C-alpha cells in the first residue's frame, strides 16, 4: 500500500484498528467468563476491509 494516503482513509484504518482489539480482562472477570472474546475481531488474512 502507498505510503502517502489520504487523511480520510488513514482515519478509517485507525478506527478499524482500534475496534479490532480484544476485550479487556476485567470484562471476562466481571461476567464470570460468559464473555470471553470480542465477536467482531478480524484477522488481516481471513477477511479484508471492503469499504476502506
WOFEN-V219939 format. One record per residue. N is the residue number from 1. RES is the residue in one letter. BURIAL is # if it has 9 or more other ideal C-beta (glycine too) atoms within 8 Angstrom, else .. Layout:
n = [N N]
res = [RES RES]
burial = [BURIAL BURIAL]
//
This chain:
n = [1 2 3 4 5 6 7 8 9 10 11 12 13 14 15 16 17 18 19 20 21 22 23 24 25 26 27 28 29 30 31 32 33 34 35 36 37 38 39 40 41 42 43 44 45 46 47 48 49 50 51 52]
res = [X X X X X X X X X X X X X X X X X X X X X X X X X X X X X X X X X X X X X X X X X X X X X X X X X X X X]
burial = [. . . . # . . . # # . # # . . # . . . . . . . . . . # # . . . . . . . . . . . . . # . . . . . . . . . .]
//
